[in-house]
Amino acid sequence: MTLPDESGGVENAAEPALESILAASESARALSAAGPFASGFEGFRARFAQQAMAGAVEGAIRDKRVLIAESGTGTGKTFAYLVPVLLSGAKVIVSTGTRHLQDQLYHKDLPAVRRIVGAPARVERLKGRANYLCLHRLEQADNMLFREAEDAAHLARVRDWSKRTTSGDIAEVPGIGDDASIWSALTTGADACLGSRCEFLQECFVYKARRRAMAADIVVVNHHLFFADIALKDEGFGEVLPAYDCVIFDEAHLVPEIASQFFGTGFSTSQLRTLCRDIVVAEASDASGVDFDEAIHAVEKALNELVLAVGAERRGELGELTALPGFEAARESLVARLAELDEVLVQGATAGENLAQARERLGAVTEALGRFDGAADESMVFWFESTRRSLRLQATPISVASYLEERLFSHPLAVVFTSATLCAEGSGAHFRRAVGIDEAEVKIWHSPYDYPGRSLLYVPEGMPDPGVDGFADAMLDRILPVLRASRGRAFVLFTSYRVMNRMRELLAERGEFPLLVQGEKSKQALVESFRAVDRAVLLGTTSFWEGVDVKGDDLVCVIIDKLPFSSPFDPVNQARLRHIESHGGNSFVDYLLPRAVLALKQGAGRLIRDEDDFGVLMICDPRIVSRGYGRVFLDALPPMRRTRKAERVERFFAHFGSGPDTP
């Protein structure tokens, strides 16, 4: 089948003339060619889409409305919402999906915009507890048994840093990564915090950060903290975030899934193992004289038996577990051992706050485990995930729409959702259903970059459907000429580890390109290596489809193995598909297709990150041209020129000064 040559993508939302926007919006005027940014911000260029979005955000804040704003790469959406936020004088929460964007907003974008518009707003950043050093845990560190050889050196470095830091943000510690094992011992979650009983309360970094946030005009948080705060309020606990007039969700496409994590409940063996470790430390600190060794050993033995009863790495609905021989007996044995540990904790809890608080945590964990005994709730899907060493039980809402409708949209405040990928179609119907919005203003501003002139969409001929044997081998035959033409400098993105690992083997056998593979290093380290290594090819799965920004000619090719449909066999997806069908919907059209379209837009968005970028997007899945729904994907992509011929790809790279690279 031929690949249509016309430009894809939905049309821009109808907009009034620029003059009308400027007349109605102070924010748009600030971002115009005659505004303060033109003279006060180096490299600034007035853009219609940015001014139009700023006007729309300003109106949403003023009228306390919901705005869904899809804003393509290069439109300048960050300034488009920060300018009206700062000029409004309102109390605003800005919530991001990633820590990287949160840090960029706080350290770079907000100070720049605040300086230019002259706003006196107080700005603070607030992260979750796990991002701050716990002084109580640092005091207990001598009683801890560390697992890694480097932990002792890390502890010494943390002690030295703790005497100088004013924020306690562990990201500031030089030479220790965020994923270092030391942090699990030196930070704490809400369940393990002593709160007002802690001797370090007045010096507590979390406590001080929250006090500053309460007094701020603008607080930059992430989605996890925002929805954790809503969940805390729902349970009647103290607020983490101050009262606000407006919330801006950047990277808003992540909101439905992240929100679902906080309106359910869960139990994990890892959580319980951590508690057992903390009880040992607490006993040493409180010097209770009570021997916990036998009770803790019994709990750890029961945990091992529970994991062994599952017997494999798997993910499924809870009913699959209860049907396994020996699982129920192992679960009941664990419950009994937890009761025995509680009896011992009763004896030690009077010795000090550490053991008293450990007993409270044990009660909460036991209660969480009990919720999965005969669990039944039509609004939830009960599922599990296991590895060789751990088991997690989880209850996840089938939909977060009703939760957000009640806890967010029922209040008189402005809510702005923005991302480069929010609308699978022009109405934003899928996103509105996912978050529970009946009515909202929906605006779409496409990227101003020259996609027709500087990019090419290539769908190779002769590819088999992705589900057949030999797909990876056929994919290799098609991508090698492209990689040679691009001289590497490519991301190859996969929807599964299985196909990625097979492609790794096939490319390694050829030995033509330096390979960087997800899992070998941290995500950031892989990206840095990719920039530094000549002709590199990076293989990645889900986490590399978004949140990765490689500008310039270090990255000139993005290859996608297949259309990113969610697995219909995933337990949460299965429950959501059944729910849609039972309510008269079409699970493919209403759920699987729009989610896949948005995911493809995210992956394709890795290619062109700046106005001087160029590159080829290669999609190896023939269904994008052979199936009727392929048109939906094509229309959602930027307006690239399209081809099915490898020769045209070679001519494209030759035109941009990247001639073929033969082995």
C-alpha positions, 0 to 999 in steps of 0.5 A: 500500500502506498504511504500518503504524501500529504501532511499529517496532523490535526488542524490548529485550533481556530485563533483570533487575529494576533492583534485581538490577542494582544489587545486582550492579553497583557501576557501576550503583549509581554511576549510580543516583538514589542514586549520586554522579552524581546529586549531583555531575553537573549535569543528571544523570538516572538511566536504567535503560538506562544502569545496565543497560549499565554492569552489562553492561560491568562483567561483561564486563570482570570475566569477560573476555567479548565484549559487543555493546551497541547503545545508542540515542541518549539512553541515556547509553552513554558514561558507561555504559562509562566508569564500569565502566572507571574502577572496574575498575582494568584497563588499557583502550584506548578506541577511537573512530571519529571524532576528534571523539568521541576529543577529547570523551572525553579533554577532557570525559567522562573527566575528569568521570567520573574526578572523580566516581568518585574513580578515580586512573587515568592517562588519555592520548590517542594519535593517528596520526602525521599528527596531530603536527608532525614537528620534522625536517620543520619543520627542512627546511621552508626546502628545500620548495616550497609550493603554496599562497600562504597556506602561507608565512604558515601556516609562520610560524604553525606555527614560532611555535606549535612553541616553545610546544606540549607536545603537538605536536597540529596541531589546536591551531594556531589559524587553520589547518584540519586539511585545510590543505596545509601539514600534508602537508609538516610531518607524516609517516607511518610510512614516512617517519619516521627513527625512532631515526636522527632527531636530534629523537628525544628531542623528538619529539611522537609519541615522547613521546605514545607513552611517556605512553600506555605508562605510562597506565591508559586510552588513548583512540585511534581505530579507525585507530590501533588496527588499524594497531597490530595490523598492526604487531605482525603484521609483527613491528614495535614496539608502538604501544599498551601491553598492555591487559586490555580494549578498548572500541570506541565507534562500533563499527559502523565497525570492519569497514570500517576494519579491512579497510584495515589487513589488505590492501596498496596502491599509489597514484600520490599516494604516489609523487609525495609521495616524489619531492617528499621526495627533492628536499628530502632531497637539499637537506638532505643536500647529496649533490651528486647530481643527481636531477632527470632520474630524478625527472622520468622517474618523474613522466612515467611516472606521468602515462602510467600515469594516462592509460592508465586514461583516466577516473574509475572504480572496478573490479576489477584485471582491468579495468585489465590489459585496457586497451590500453597499461596494462601497458606503462605499468606496466612503464615505471614499474617501469623508471623506479623502478629507475633512480631507485633507482640514483641514490639508491644514490649519494646514500644515503651522504650522509645519513639523509634520502636513505638513508631515502628509498631505503628508502621507494622500495623499499617502494613498488616492492614494493607496486606489484609485488604487483599484477602477476598478483595472485591470492589468494582471500581478497583482492579486488584493485581500483583507483580512478582520478581524472583525476590519480591511480590507487590499487591496493588489495588488501582482505580479503573478510572481516576475521573471520579476522584479528580472530578470531586477533589479537583474540578469541583473547587473554584480554581483554574486548572491548566493541562499542557504537554506536547502530546495531550490530544489524540484528536482535536477535541481532546476527548480521550484526555478529558474522559481520563481525568473526568472533565466534562467541559474544558477549553481545548487548544492545539498549537503545532510546532513551528519547526520546518518539518516538511523541509527538515524531516522525513517519515520512512515506512519500509516496504515488505515488513511482516506484522510485528507479531510474526517470527522473524520480525526482528531479523526483517527489521535489521535488514531495513534499518542497517542501510538507514543507520549507515546513511545516518552514520549512527546517531540514532535512537532505536525505540522498542515496545518490549525488552524481548525485541530490544534484546534480540536487536542488540544481539543482531547489531552486536554481531555486525559490529558496525556501530557502538551500541548503548543499551537501556539498563547498562547505565542510568538514563542520563549517563546513557544520553551523555555517552550517546552525545560523546560517542561517534556513530552511536546507536542507542537502544531503549524501551519505554523510558526513552520514548519521552523526557529525552532531549538531544539537540543538534546533529548528535541525533538525526534518526529515530527508529520505532519498531512498532505502534505502541499499543498497550498490552491488552493482557496487562491486568489494569488494562484488561479491567479498563477494557472490560469497564469500557465495553460494559458501559457501551464503549469501544475499548479499542477506539476509546482506549487502546488507539488514543493511548497508542497515538499519544505514545507514538507522538512522544517517541516521534518527538525525540527527533526534532528538538530545535529549529536547526535539527533535521532527521528521519523518523522510521516506523517499522510497523506496516500496520500504519499503512495497511490498517484503517486505523493507521490514518489516525497515527499518520494524522497525529504526526508532524507534517513530515514528507513521507516515503517507503523507499530506502533510496530517498532516505539516503538522498535525504541524509546526503542533502544534509551533509551526511553521506552513506557510511559503508562498512 
